[in-house]
Amino acid sequence: MTPLTPARRREQLYLGLLLALSLALRLYRLGQANLWWDEALAIWAVRKGLLGVTAWTAGDVHPPLYFWGLWAWVQLFGESPFAMRSLSAVIGTLTVWAAHGLGRQMGGHRVGLLAGALTAVAPFAVWWSQEMRMYALAGLLCTISWLQMLRWFNSERLATKPDLRALALSALASLGALYTIFLSAAALLAQAGLLLLYWLATGPRKQFSVLLRWAIAQLGVLALLAPWLLYSWERMPTWSVAEAVSPVFVARLFATLVVTGRSVDIDAALPGTLAALLLLTGAVVLRVWRRHEIPEDVQVADGWGTAAMVLAAVVPLLFIYVSTLPRGLFYTPHVEARYFYPFAPPCWVLLAWAAIEFGRRSRWLGWGLAAGLLALSLSYLPEYYRGRLLYDDLQSMVRTIISQAGDRDVVLLDSGSRYPVFLYDYERASPGAQRPEFNIITRAEAQLEADDVERWLGAHLDRYDRVWLAEVEASLTDPDRLVRAALDQQRVQTASWSFGYNTLLLYTSDGQPPRPENATYTAEYAVAATLGGGQLQGYDLPVRRHAAGSVAQLALQWSVAPDEDLWLHLRTSQGLTLLRRKLPSAQGAVRMHLPLPLTTDLPNRRLTLWLQDASGKELSLGGLRLVGPRRPAVSAGEPLGHTVDGLALLSFAVHAPRNVSGADTVVVDLLWRAEETPARDYTVFVHLLGEAFNPATNGPLWGQDDGQPADGLWPTSVWSPGDVYLDRHAVTLAQDAPVGVYQLEIGLYDGQTGQRVPVQSATGAALGDRVLLPGLTVR
């Protein structure tokens, strides 16, 4: 075995560091995103077992290799989102290794290292290395196929002993890619194009043996693929898009994805994409201009390597465009970002080659261009990671069902083809707990018909005492809520819960409310605590990291309900109460569902949850984390004491820039406490009044923010005496606001009539229909 040279050892060290970085980027927040439909469908399929998933994929649009791998991976590591997606993360890391090898084969070790680095940090690569889909595997196998194909091609071109091992490995990788996704055939077409160019450039007779060896390898690929094609041919679905898209759009989308990872609003990424394309074009022009300075053998080698990578990028682009043209045979999809990923690594190799090509003229220029390409990719990574958030759209819903399920219950899902998403959470929540039978009227994507609903209810409803109707994305297939309307006529709706845009309803024959009667159910967080005379068994809070504007779904599981007043507190880490909500009264065993609105203006930091009884005894329920753009910290502010129809304005605080001018935003915190329950749902108004007349508002109003508390998620008519809420308003000054002193005008009005509510001072004196407070000075 030949020992490695110092240069080769350094290269291996750098490659190892790149692989470690790549894996870290792909594991970061890997589980912090909900499964989308395709991912849930994949896990639903592998739950069928190895033979079952093989039979299922024959009727799908994708071959089975990825599903076989996912099935084996799940047996080893389980079904958590992190565990299942980690297969793609590992595959994506191996793609960095393959891209390094491909770049090295094309242009030397510097091209290889930069190609690996670009693949490691590219948002497009990180994205599809964090999805439980087959595209990462197809990308790895297509890249390996190109790597081994170039090794064999160079051995033939240099008239050395043909590297048949490399040819066999290339064919094997191509076979694997085709067994992963049929779209991988584009890579084989590009390789055929390279051989055709070589044949025409060097003479048909001279290179006949080269073509023969390659053709035999491809016949072997076809022979091994044929059994699957024969098995699945009649089962493969036929579906087509309605109209074609522009080829220019397809090309722009591919280029934008490679450079920035963006699949929407690609116009915003145009400068970076154009810069990368100009770099590539400039490198080609520079190479042509310098062709007389380069030894002929190097020039020929680089020329064929560059041609190979150009074909590897352009042919799949054309193939994808043609594949998405409307036709009447097989599956014709819309153009999607994921279809481009298997062919993206050669593009990163090309960009690496372009930077290194400029570096041959000026070392510092090469370093600068390489750093610029890496910086461009890295600048888009935070945008990608910000979008990875776990939303509680189904986790709390399924726990609500299972915890209160009875022996003669049924879950009826109104969701059409979205059932795999629901089933993933339904079958994983509280392992070991008994759960009601699951049913769905139709699994089709077509809209539900009233006859289908009546037919199902007529055949099945009498078998069950209670029906849990889960409406999950029901607007797609049941926009008129036909299932709900039919059940309203035949059963009593005794409870309902909202989980974002999804709804859960309980229909019973006896009208009794639900109770946590499932003894096999275990809450997510076990607690054995006595508080307010009640016995708390545990609580569910599936998601603790939230984007501002979402809702935290808290559920308390009581074996004995409290018989004294209890409050739920949401506090800052410094102890300031943002929300205090009185728990509803109940008797016996009960599950309390307490949605907590986390408004868009709350500070992005850690918050804590507490239960408190009348004596001051407290129980911690852990913390929540709000993420998003930086917002001012909340503060208790200046004490007040004014009352507006049972709501006491305890204090206010103003957060403004040091030097306020037109178009600046001023944040106002209002701390409210309910002395009694208001009669109506009121809207809070916060106005900035100046000394000058504003023609646009026909008065002194220069900025305003009106809205219901908690963005309308906690209307005042449901507040209980003792409830507290810190209401934040962001008021933007008009662009042309003049210099001067501005006052805050605060109050409430009826959202239906617009009538303002009278205000009383702490001493009971009438203050009109508003509170005027010191504001700020515009300079």
C-alpha positions in Angstrom: 0.0 0.0 0.0 1.5 3.3 -1.1 1.9 5.8 1.9 0.1 9.1 1.6 2.1 12.2 0.8 1.9 15.1 3.2 -0.3 17.0 0.7 -2.7 14.0 0.4 -2.8 13.7 4.2 -3.8 17.4 4.5 -6.5 16.9 1.9 -7.9 14.0 3.8 -7.8 16.0 7.0 -9.7 18.9 5.3 -12.2 16.4 3.9 -12.8 15.0 7.3 -13.5 18.4 8.7 -15.9 19.1 5.8 -17.8 15.9 6.5 -18.1 16.7 10.2 -19.4 20.2 9.4 -21.8 18.7 6.8 -23.2 16.2 9.3 -23.6 18.9 11.9 -25.5 21.2 9.5 -27.8 18.4 8.5 -28.5 17.2 12.1 -29.2 20.8 13.3 -32.9 21.2 14.0 -33.5 17.9 12.1 -36.6 17.0 14.2 -37.9 20.5 14.6 -40.3 20.4 11.7 -43.6 18.7 11.2 -43.8 15.8 8.8 -45.4 16.9 5.6 -47.6 14.7 3.5 -44.9 12.9 1.4 -42.9 12.1 4.6 -45.9 10.8 6.4 -46.8 8.7 3.4 -43.3 7.2 3.4 -43.6 6.1 7.1 -47.1 4.9 6.5 -45.8 2.7 3.7 -42.8 1.2 5.5 -45.1 0.3 8.4 -46.5 -2.3 5.9 -43.3 -4.3 6.2 -40.6 -5.0 3.6 -42.9 -7.1 1.3 -45.8 -4.7 1.9 -43.9 -1.6 1.0 -42.5 -3.3 -2.1 -46.0 -4.1 -3.3 -47.2 -0.6 -2.5 -44.4 1.1 -4.4 -45.3 -0.8 -7.5 -48.5 1.2 -7.6 -46.7 4.5 -6.7 -44.6 6.7 -9.0 -41.2 5.9 -7.3 -39.2 2.6 -7.2 -38.6 0.9 -3.9 -34.9 1.3 -3.1 -35.2 4.3 -0.7 -38.2 2.6 1.0 -36.2 -0.5 1.6 -33.5 1.5 3.2 -35.9 3.5 5.3 -37.6 0.3 6.5 -34.3 -1.1 7.7 -33.3 2.3 9.2 -36.6 2.4 11.2 -36.1 -1.1 12.6 -32.8 0.1 14.0 -33.5 3.7 15.2 -37.3 4.0 15.5 -39.9 6.3 14.1 -39.2 9.7 15.7 -38.8 12.5 13.1 -35.2 12.9 14.0 -34.4 9.2 13.7 -36.2 8.8 10.4 -34.7 11.9 8.8 -31.2 11.1 10.0 -31.0 8.6 7.2 -31.2 11.5 4.7 -28.7 13.4 6.8 -26.2 10.6 6.6 -26.8 10.2 2.9 -26.4 14.0 2.4 -23.0 13.9 4.2 -21.8 11.1 2.0 -22.8 13.2 -1.0 -20.2 15.8 0.2 -17.6 13.0 0.0 -18.8 12.0 -3.5 -18.8 15.7 -4.7 -15.2 16.0 -3.4 -14.2 13.0 -5.4 -16.0 14.2 -8.5 -14.4 17.6 -8.3 -11.0 16.0 -7.8 -11.5 13.8 -10.8 -12.5 16.7 -12.9 -10.0 19.4 -11.8 -7.7 18.3 -9.1 -7.6 18.4 -5.3 -8.4 22.1 -4.9 -11.6 21.8 -7.1 -12.5 18.7 -5.1 -12.2 20.4 -1.7 -14.1 23.5 -2.8 -16.8 21.3 -4.4 -17.1 19.4 -1.2 -17.3 22.6 0.8 -20.0 24.1 -1.5 -22.0 20.9 -1.2 -21.6 20.9 2.6 -23.0 24.4 3.1 -25.4 24.8 0.2 -29.0 25.5 1.6 -30.4 23.3 -1.2 -28.3 20.4 -0.1 -29.0 20.9 3.6 -32.7 21.1 2.8 -33.0 17.8 1.0 -30.7 16.1 3.5 -33.3 16.9 6.2 -36.3 15.5 4.3 -37.5 11.9 4.6 -37.6 11.4 0.9 -35.7 9.6 -1.8 -34.1 12.6 -3.5 -31.0 12.7 -1.2 -30.3 9.1 -2.1 -30.8 9.7 -5.8 -28.3 12.7 -5.5 -25.7 10.5 -3.9 -26.0 7.7 -6.4 -26.0 10.0 -9.4 -22.9 11.7 -8.1 -21.1 8.4 -7.5 -22.1 7.3 -11.0 -20.5 10.4 -12.5 -17.4 10.0 -10.3 -16.8 6.4 -11.4 -17.8 7.1 -15.0 -15.1 9.9 -15.2 -12.5 7.6 -13.7 -13.3 5.0 -16.4 -13.6 7.6 -19.1 -10.2 9.1 -18.3 -8.6 5.6 -18.3 -9.9 5.0 -21.8 -9.0 8.5 -23.0 -5.4 8.2 -21.8 -5.1 4.8 -23.5 -4.1 3.1 -20.3 -5.6 -0.1 -19.1 -9.4 0.4 -19.0 -10.6 0.8 -15.4 -13.5 -1.7 -15.8 -14.0 -1.7 -12.0 -14.9 2.0 -12.2 -17.2 1.3 -15.1 -18.9 -1.5 -13.1 -19.3 0.8 -10.1 -20.7 3.6 -12.2 -23.3 1.1 -13.7 -24.1 -0.2 -10.2 -24.7 3.4 -8.9 -26.8 4.2 -12.0 -28.9 1.1 -11.3 -29.4 2.2 -7.7 -30.3 5.7 -8.8 -33.0 4.3 -11.2 -34.3 2.0 -8.4 -34.6 5.2 -6.3 -36.3 7.6 -8.8 -36.8 7.1 -12.5 -35.9 10.7 -13.1 -32.2 9.6 -12.6 -32.3 8.4 -16.2 -31.3 12.0 -17.0 -27.9 11.4 -15.6 -27.4 8.4 -17.9 -28.5 10.5 -20.9 -25.9 13.1 -20.0 -23.2 10.4 -19.8 -24.4 9.0 -23.1 -24.0 12.6 -24.5 -20.4 12.8 -23.2 -19.5 9.4 -24.9 -21.2 10.6 -28.1 -19.2 13.8 -28.2 -16.0 11.8 -27.5 -16.8 9.4 -30.3 -17.4 12.2 -32.8 -14.3 14.1 -31.7 -11.8 11.2 -31.8 -13.2 9.1 -34.7 -15.9 6.5 -34.7 -13.8 3.6 -35.7 -11.0 4.3 -33.2 -13.3 4.5 -30.2 -15.7 1.7 -31.1 -14.4 -0.5 -28.2 -15.0 2.3 -25.7 -18.6 2.7 -26.7 -19.1 -1.1 -26.7 -17.9 -1.5 -23.2 -20.1 1.4 -22.0 -23.1 0.0 -23.9 -22.6 -3.5 -22.4 -22.6 -1.8 -18.9 -25.8 0.0 -19.7 -27.5 -3.1 -21.0 -26.6 -4.7 -17.7 -28.4 -1.8 -15.9 -31.4 -2.2 -18.1 -31.5 -6.0 -17.6 -31.5 -5.6 -13.8 -34.1 -2.8 -13.9 -36.4 -4.8 -16.2 -37.9 -7.1 -13.5 -39.2 -4.0 -11.6 -40.5 -2.4 -14.8 -42.4 -5.5 -15.7 -43.8 -5.9 -12.2 -44.9 -2.2 -11.8 -45.8 -1.2 -15.4 -49.5 -1.9 -15.2 -49.8 -0.6 -11.7 -48.1 2.7 -12.2 -50.7 5.6 -12.0 -51.4 8.0 -14.8 -51.9 11.7 -13.9 -50.9 14.9 -15.7 -50.6 18.6 -15.0 -53.0 20.9 -16.9 -50.5 23.1 -18.6 -46.8 23.4 -19.2 -44.4 26.0 -17.6 -41.9 28.2 -19.3 -38.5 26.6 -20.0 -36.9 29.9 -18.9 -38.6 29.6 -15.5 -37.3 26.0 -15.1 -33.8 27.1 -15.8 -34.0 30.1 -13.5 -35.5 27.9 -10.7 -32.6 25.3 -11.1 -30.0 28.0 -11.0 -31.5 29.8 -8.0 -31.8 26.5 -6.1 -28.2 25.6 -6.7 -26.9 29.0 -5.6 -29.3 30.0 -2.8 -31.6 27.1 -2.1 -34.7 29.3 -2.6 -37.7 27.8 -4.4 -40.1 30.8 -3.8 -39.7 34.5 -4.6 -36.7 33.6 -6.8 -36.5 37.2 -8.0 -35.2 38.3 -4.6 -32.3 35.9 -5.1 -31.5 37.1 -8.6 -28.3 39.1 -7.8 -26.6 36.2 -6.1 -27.7 33.8 -8.9 -26.4 36.1 -11.6 -23.1 36.6 -9.8 -22.5 32.8 -9.8 -23.5 32.5 -13.4 -21.2 35.3 -14.4 -18.4 33.6 -12.5 -18.9 30.4 -14.4 -19.1 32.2 -17.7 -16.0 34.2 -17.0 -14.1 31.0 -16.1 -15.0 29.4 -19.4 -14.0 32.6 -21.3 -10.7 32.7 -19.3 -9.9 29.1 -20.1 -10.5 29.7 -23.9 -8.4 32.8 -23.8 -5.5 31.1 -22.0 -5.6 27.9 -24.0 -2.2 28.6 -25.6 -0.6 28.9 -22.1 -1.8 25.5 -21.0 -0.1 22.2 -21.9 -2.2 20.3 -24.4 -2.7 17.2 -22.2 -4.0 19.4 -19.3 -6.1 21.4 -21.7 -7.7 18.3 -23.1 -8.3 16.7 -19.7 -9.9 19.9 -18.3 -12.0 20.3 -21.4 -13.5 16.9 -21.2 -14.1 17.2 -17.4 -15.8 20.6 -17.9 -17.9 19.2 -20.8 -19.0 16.3 -18.5 -20.1 18.6 -15.8 -21.9 21.0 -18.2 -23.8 18.0 -19.6 -24.5 16.7 -16.1 -26.2 20.0 -15.4 -27.9 20.9 -18.7 -29.3 17.5 -19.8 -31.2 16.9 -16.6 -32.6 20.5 -16.8 -34.0 19.7 -20.3 -35.1 16.2 -19.1 -37.1 17.7 -16.2 -38.7 20.3 -18.4 -39.8 17.6 -21.0 -40.9 15.3 -18.2 -43.3 17.9 -16.8 -45.0 18.6 -20.1 -48.6 17.5 -20.1 -49.2 14.1 -21.6 -51.6 11.2 -21.2 -49.2 8.4 -20.1 -47.9 7.8 -16.6 -47.3 10.4 -13.9 -46.7 14.0 -15.1 -46.0 16.2 -12.1 -45.7 20.0 -11.6 -42.2 21.3 -11.6 -40.9 21.0 -8.0 -37.6 22.0 -6.4 -36.9 18.4 -5.3 -36.7 17.1 -8.8 -33.5 19.1 -9.4 -31.6 18.0 -6.3 -30.2 14.7 -7.7 -28.4 16.7 -10.4 -27.2 19.6 -8.2 -23.8 18.3 -7.1 -22.2 18.6 -10.6 -23.3 22.3 -10.5 -21.4 22.8 -7.3 -18.4 21.1 -8.9 -18.6 23.5 -11.9 -18.7 26.6 -9.5 -15.7 25.2 -7.6 -13.8 24.7 -10.9 -14.7 28.3 -12.0 -13.2 29.8 -8.8 -10.1 27.7 -9.0 -9.7 28.6 -12.7 -9.5 32.3 -11.8 -7.1 31.3 -9.0 -4.6 30.1 -11.6 -4.2 33.7 -12.7 -4.3 35.2 -9.2 -4.1 33.2 -6.1 -5.8 35.9 -4.0 -8.5 36.3 -6.6 -9.2 32.5 -6.4 -9.4 32.6 -2.7 -11.7 35.6 -2.8 -14.1 34.0 -5.3 -14.1 30.7 -3.3 -14.8 32.6 -0.1 -17.5 34.6 -1.9 -19.3 31.5 -3.1 -19.2 30.0 0.4 -20.4 33.2 2.0 -23.3 33.4 -0.5 -24.5 30.0 0.5 -24.0 30.6 4.2 -25.9 33.8 4.0 -29.1 31.9 3.0 -28.7 29.1 5.6 -30.2 31.2 8.5 -33.3 31.9 6.4 -33.7 28.1 5.8 -33.3 27.2 9.5 -35.8 29.9 10.6 -38.4 28.0 8.7 -37.8 24.8 10.6 -40.4 25.0 13.4 -42.6 22.3 14.9 -46.2 23.3 15.0 -48.8 21.6 17.3 -51.4 21.0 14.6 -52.1 17.3 15.4 -50.1 16.2 18.4 -52.5 17.7 21.0 -55.5 16.6 18.9 -54.6 13.0 19.0 -53.8 13.1 22.7 -57.2 14.7 23.4 -58.8 11.7 21.7 -56.8 9.0 23.2 -56.8 10.3 26.8 -60.7 10.5 26.8 -61.4 7.5 24.6 -64.1 4.9 25.5 -64.6 1.3 24.5 -67.2 2.0 21.8 -65.6 5.1 20.3 -64.5 5.6 16.7 -62.2 8.2 15.2 -63.7 9.5 11.9 -61.1 11.5 9.9 -62.4 14.1 7.5 -59.2 14.6 5.5 -59.2 12.8 2.2 -55.7 11.8 1.1 -54.0 13.6 4.1 -54.7 10.6 6.4 -51.0 9.5 6.6 -50.1 12.8 8.4 -52.8 12.2 11.0 -52.0 8.5 11.4 -48.3 9.2 12.1 -49.2 11.2 15.3 -52.2 9.1 16.2 -50.3 5.8 16.3 -47.2 7.3 18.1 -48.9 9.3 21.0 -48.7 7.6 24.4 -47.2 4.2 23.4 -49.1 1.3 24.9 -52.4 3.2 25.3 -55.5 1.8 23.8 -57.0 3.9 21.1 -60.3 4.0 19.3 -60.7 2.4 15.9 -59.8 4.6 13.0 -62.0 5.2 10.0 -62.1 7.5 7.0 -64.9 7.8 4.5 -62.6 8.3 1.5 -58.9 8.4 0.9 -59.2 10.1 -2.4 -58.2 13.7 -3.2 -61.5 14.4 -4.9 -64.1 16.4 -3.0 -66.5 14.4 -0.8 -70.0 13.8 -1.9 -73.1 13.8 0.4 -74.1 10.3 -0.8 -70.7 9.0 0.3 -71.2 10.4 3.8 -74.7 9.0 4.2 -73.6 5.7 2.9 -70.8 5.4 5.4 -72.9 6.6 8.4 -75.7 4.3 7.4 -73.4 1.3 7.4 -71.3 2.0 10.5 -72.7 4.6 12.9 -74.9 2.3 14.9 -71.8 0.3 16.0 -70.4 3.2 18.0 -71.5 5.2 21.1 -69.3 8.2 20.3 -67.7 9.6 17.2 -64.5 11.7 17.3 -64.7 13.8 14.1 -61.2 15.0 13.2 -61.3 17.7 10.5 -57.7 17.9 9.3 -57.2 20.1 6.3 -60.9 19.4 5.6 -61.3 22.4 3.3 -59.4 20.5 0.6 -61.9 17.6 0.2 -64.9 18.7 2.4 -65.2 22.5 2.1 -68.9 22.4 3.0 -68.3 20.2 6.1 -70.7 17.5 4.9 -69.6 15.0 7.5 -70.1 17.5 10.3 -73.6 18.4 9.0 -74.6 14.8 8.8 -73.5 14.0 12.3 -75.2 17.1 13.7 -78.5 15.5 12.5 -77.9 12.1 14.0 -75.8 12.7 17.2 -75.3 15.3 19.9 -72.2 17.5 19.6 -70.9 17.6 23.2 -67.4 19.1 22.8 -65.2 20.8 20.2 -61.5 21.9 20.2 -59.6 24.1 17.7 -56.0 23.3 16.8 -54.9 25.9 14.3 -56.8 25.3 11.1 -57.9 21.8 12.3 -60.9 21.0 14.4 -61.9 18.1 16.7 -65.5 17.5 17.5 -67.1 14.8 19.8 -70.5 13.4 19.0 -72.3 11.2 21.5 -75.7 9.5 21.8 -76.2 10.5 25.4 -75.0 14.1 25.4 -72.4 13.5 28.2 -69.2 15.5 28.1 -65.8 13.7 27.7 -63.8 12.5 30.7 -60.2 11.3 30.9 -61.4 7.7 31.3 -58.7 5.9 29.4 -56.7 4.3 32.2 -54.0 3.1 29.7 -53.2 6.7 28.7 -50.0 8.3 30.0 -49.6 12.1 29.9 -46.5 13.5 28.2 -45.3 14.9 31.6 -46.2 12.8 34.6 -47.0 14.9 37.8 -48.3 13.8 41.1 -49.3 17.1 42.8 -52.1 18.4 45.0 -53.1 22.0 44.2 -56.2 23.9 45.0 -57.8 20.8 46.4 -57.3 18.9 43.1 -55.1 15.9 42.1 -53.0 16.6 39.0 -51.8 13.5 37.3 -49.8 15.1 34.5 -50.0 17.5 31.6 -49.4 17.5 27.8 -47.4 20.3 26.1 -46.1 18.6 22.9 -44.3 21.7 21.5 -42.2 24.1 23.6 -40.5 26.1 20.8 -42.8 28.4 19.0 -42.9 31.2 16.5 -44.6 34.4 17.7 -48.2 34.4 16.5 -48.8 30.7 17.2 -50.7 29.0 20.1 -49.2 26.7 22.7 -51.6 23.9 23.4 -51.5 23.0 27.1 -53.7 20.2 28.6 -53.9 19.4 32.3 -55.0 15.9 33.3 -56.8 15.9 36.7 -57.9 12.7 38.5 -59.8 15.0 40.8 -60.6 18.6 39.6 -59.6 21.5 41.9 -62.3 22.9 44.1 -60.5 26.2 44.6 -59.5 29.0 42.2 -56.4 28.3 40.3 -54.5 30.5 37.8 -52.2 29.7 35.0 -49.3 32.2 34.7 -47.2 32.8 31.6 -44.1 34.8 32.8 -40.8 36.1 31.5 -37.7 34.6 32.9 -37.4 37.7 35.2 -40.8 36.9 36.7 -43.0 39.5 35.0 -46.5 38.0 34.3 -47.6 38.3 30.7 -50.8 36.3 31.1 -52.7 35.1 34.1 -55.7 33.0 33.3 -58.2 31.5 35.7 -58.8 27.7 35.2 -62.3 26.7 34.4 -64.4 25.1 37.2 -65.0 21.4 37.0 -65.8 18.3 39.0 -64.3 14.8 39.2 -61.8 13.6 36.7 -61.3 16.1 33.9 -58.9 17.1 31.1 -58.5 20.9 30.8 -57.5 22.2 27.4 -55.8 25.6 27.8 -54.7 27.2 24.5 -52.1 29.9 25.2 -51.9 32.7 22.5 -48.3 33.7 21.9 -48.7 37.0 20.0 -46.5 38.3 17.3 -45.1 41.1 19.5 -44.0 39.1 22.5 -40.2 39.1 23.1 -38.3 36.2 21.6 -36.9 34.7 24.7 -37.6 32.0 27.3 -41.0 32.2 29.0 -42.1 30.0 32.0 -45.5 28.4 32.9 -46.8 28.2 36.4 -49.9 27.0 38.2 -50.8 29.1 41.3 -53.6 28.6 43.9 -55.2 31.3 46.1 -52.6 30.7 48.9 -49.7 31.5 46.5 -48.5 27.9 46.2 -47.1 27.3 42.8 -46.2 24.4 40.5 -43.8 24.8 37.5 -44.9 23.5 34.1 -41.5 24.2 32.5 -40.8 26.8 29.9 -41.6 27.9 26.3 -39.2 29.5 23.8 -40.3 32.1 21.3 -38.2 32.5 18.2 -38.1 35.1 15.4 -37.0 38.7 14.8 -35.7 40.6 17.9 -38.4 42.5 19.8 -38.1 44.8 22.8 -38.2 43.2 26.2 -41.5 43.7 28.1 -41.5 45.8 31.3 -44.0 46.6 34.1 -43.8 50.3 33.2 -45.6 53.2 35.0 -48.5 52.3 37.3 -52.0 53.5 36.5 -55.3 52.0 37.8 -57.9 53.2 35.3 -60.9 51.0 34.7 -62.7 50.4 31.4 -65.9 48.2 31.8 -64.4 45.9 34.3 -60.9 45.9 32.9 -58.3 47.6 35.0 -55.4 49.2 33.1 -52.7 48.5 35.8 -49.6 50.0 34.0 -48.1 51.1 30.7 -44.6 51.2 29.2 -43.3 52.8 26.0 -40.4 51.4 24.0 -39.1 53.8 21.4 -35.8 54.5 19.5 -33.4 56.9 21.1 -34.2 59.5 18.4 -37.7 59.1 17.1 -38.5 60.3 13.6 -41.1 59.7 10.9 -41.7 56.0 10.0 -40.2 54.7 13.3 -42.1 52.1 15.3 -43.0 52.7 18.9 -43.9 49.7 21.1 -46.5 50.2 23.9 -47.1 47.6 26.6 -50.5 47.7 28.4 -51.0 45.5 31.5 -54.7 44.7 32.0 -56.5 42.9 34.8 -60.1 41.7 34.7 -62.1 42.9 37.8 -65.2 41.4 36.3 -66.1 39.8 33.0 -66.7 42.4 30.3 -70.0 42.3 28.5 -68.5 42.4 25.0 -65.5 41.6 22.9 -63.6 44.9 22.9 -60.9 46.2 20.7 -58.0 48.1 22.2 -56.9 51.3 20.5 -53.5 52.9 20.9 -53.1 56.2 19.1 -50.2 58.7 18.8 -51.6 62.2 18.8 -49.4 65.1 17.7 -49.6 68.9 18.1 -50.0 69.4 14.3 -53.0 68.6 12.1 -52.6 65.5 9.9 -54.5 65.9 6.6 -54.4 62.2 6.0 -56.5 61.4 9.1 -58.3 64.8 9.3 -57.0 65.3 12.8 -54.0 65.1 15.1 -53.6 61.3 14.6 -50.1 60.4 13.3 -50.0 56.6 14.2 -52.3 53.9 15.5 -52.6 50.2 16.3 -56.1 48.8 17.0 -56.7 45.1 17.9 -58.3 42.7 20.2 -56.1 41.2 23.0 -53.9 38.3 22.0 -54.5 39.0 18.3 -58.2 38.1 18.8 -57.3 34.7 20.3 -58.4 35.6 23.8 -61.5 37.9 23.5 -62.4 40.0 26.5 -65.9 38.4 26.9 -64.2 35.1 28.1 -62.0 36.8 30.7 -62.6 35.8 34.3 -62.1 38.1 37.4 -58.4 38.0 38.2 -57.2 37.3 34.7 -54.2 39.4 33.7 -52.8 40.1 30.2 -49.9 42.2 29.0 -51.1 43.6 25.7 -48.4 44.8 23.3 -49.0 47.3 20.5 -46.6 48.4 17.8 -47.5 51.9 16.5 -45.7 53.2 13.4 -45.5 56.9 13.0 -46.4 58.4 9.6 -43.5 59.0 7.3 -44.2 62.8 7.3 -44.7 63.1 11.1 -43.5 66.6 12.1 -41.2 67.5 14.9 -43.0 67.9 18.2 -44.4 66.3 21.3 -46.8 63.4 20.9 -49.3 61.9 23.4 -50.6 58.4 23.7 -54.4 57.9 23.5 -55.6 54.6 24.8 -59.0 53.0 25.3 -61.5 50.3 24.2 -64.3 50.3 21.7 -67.0 47.8 20.6 -65.8 46.2 17.4 -69.3 45.9 16.0 -70.6 49.4 16.7 -67.3 51.4 17.0 -68.7 52.9 20.2 -65.9 53.8 22.7 -66.2 52.6 26.3 -66.2 55.1 29.2 -63.1 55.3 31.4 -62.9 55.7 35.2 -59.8 56.7 37.2 -58.6 54.7 40.2 -60.7 57.0 42.4 -63.8 56.5 40.4 -63.8 59.8 38.5 -65.1 59.8 34.9 -62.3 60.4 32.4 -64.4 60.4 29.2 -63.8 57.6 26.6 -60.0 57.6 26.5 -56.8 57.7 28.6 -54.2 60.3 27.6 -50.7 59.5 28.6 -47.2 61.0 28.1 -45.8 59.7 24.8 -42.6 60.9 23.1 -40.9 63.6 21.3 -40.1 63.5 17.6 -36.9 65.4 16.8 
